[in-house]
Amino acid sequence: MHVNGKVALVTGAAQGIGRAIAEALLHKGAKVALVDCNLEVGMKCKAALDEQFEPQKTLFIQCDVADQEQLRDTFRKTVDHFGKLDILVNNAGVNNEKNWEKMLQINLVSVISGTYLGMDYMSKQNGGEGGVIINMASLAGLIAAAQQPVYCASKHGIVGFTRSVAMAADLMKCGVRMNAICPGYVNTAILKTIEKEENMGQYIHYTDHIKDMMKCYGILDPSVIANSLITLIEDDTLNGAIMKITATTGIRFQECSEIPHVEKAQ
C-alpha cells in the first residue's frame, strides 16, 4: 500500500514513538488522526505538526483508549472528518506493574478493540477498501523479564493476537493486513518509569537488571521505529509479520512456527 493520500489513525500519537510515526506518515503524504489521552500534550503536538505540514492534514482527538465508548467515538470522528480509514497504528501503551489491571486494559484490550474497530471500517466485506493495521508490541513480547511480568504478558498477547487475527483476516478475504513491531528499548518517557515505585510496585528494587538489559540491547531513537513501520505498511506481502528492532542487532523478523493444516477425517 502506498501511504500517499491515505488516512491513518495513530493512538498514543502526541509524543515518543507515536509522534515519530505520525511525522513519518505525514512526510509520506498521509492524513493523520492524532489520538492521545493528554489534551495539553496533544494540542502542542498538533500545533507543532501544523508548522511543518498543512493544518488540514491532521486531526487531534483526546481519547482514553481503555474507555471502549471513547475509542469507538474516536474511530467515528476520524472517518467523519477524513471520509475514510486506511491505516491504523495501535501504539498507545504504558508500563505500570503496580496498577497492572489498567495496564492490561491499555496495552492489550485496547489493541484488540482497536483492531476490530479498524477491521469494521476497512474490511471489504463491509464496503471498505481494505487497509493495514500495525500493533505496537515490544521485545518484551518475545522474551521474559522478571521485573515486568504483566507488561510482558500484555506484549506477548499483542504478538499472539496479531498473528492469529492476521490469519483470520486472510481467511475472511477482508483486504486488511495486520503486522506487529517488537522494539527493544526506545528513548521515550516510558524508560523513566522503571525508576518510579508508582509504576514498578514490588519490582522497584530490581530495576538495575532492566538497566543491564538496556546496555545489552542499546537504546533506539523513535524515528527508527517509525521508518520501519512505513516498510510494514508499504510491503503488501507482509501479513502476520513480527518485526524485531534493537539498536545492537538492527531489524529482523521473528520466525514463528505455523499451525499445520489438518484435513477433516472423511
HELIX and SHEET records of a PDB file:
HELIX    1   1 GLY A   16  HIS A   27  1                                  12    
HELIX    2   2 LEU A   39  GLN A   52  1                                  14    
HELIX    3   3 PRO A   55  LYS A   57  5                                   3    
HELIX    4   4 GLN A   68  PHE A   82  1                                  15    
HELIX    5   5 TRP A  100  LEU A  104  1                                   5    
HELIX    6   6 GLN A  105  VAL A  109  3                                   5    
HELIX    7   7 SER A  110  MET A  122  1                                  13    
HELIX    8   8 LYS A  124  ASN A  126  5                                   3    
HELIX    9   9 LEU A  139  GLY A  141  5                                   3    
HELIX   10  10 PRO A  149  MET A  172  1                                  24    
HELIX   11  11 ALA A  189  GLU A  195  5                                   7    
HELIX   12  12 GLU A  197  MET A  200  1                                   4    
HELIX   13  13 GLY A  201  TYR A  206  5                                   6    
HELIX   14  14 THR A  207  TYR A  217  1                                  11    
HELIX   15  15 PRO A  222  GLU A  234  1                                  13    
SHEET    1   A 8 THR A  58  GLN A  62  0                                        
SHEET    2   A 8 LYS A  31  ASP A  36  1                                        
SHEET    3   A 8 VAL A   7  THR A  11  1                                        
SHEET    4   A 8 ILE A  87  ASN A  90  1                                        
SHEET    5   A 8 GLY A 131  MET A 136  1                                        
SHEET    6   A 8 VAL A 176  PRO A 183  1                                        
SHEET    7   A 8 ILE A 242  THR A 246  1                                        
SHEET    8   A 8 GLY A 250  PHE A 253 -1                                        
SHEET    1   B 2 TYR A 185  VAL A 186  0                                        
SHEET    2   B 2 ILE A 219  LEU A 220  1                                        
END                                                                             
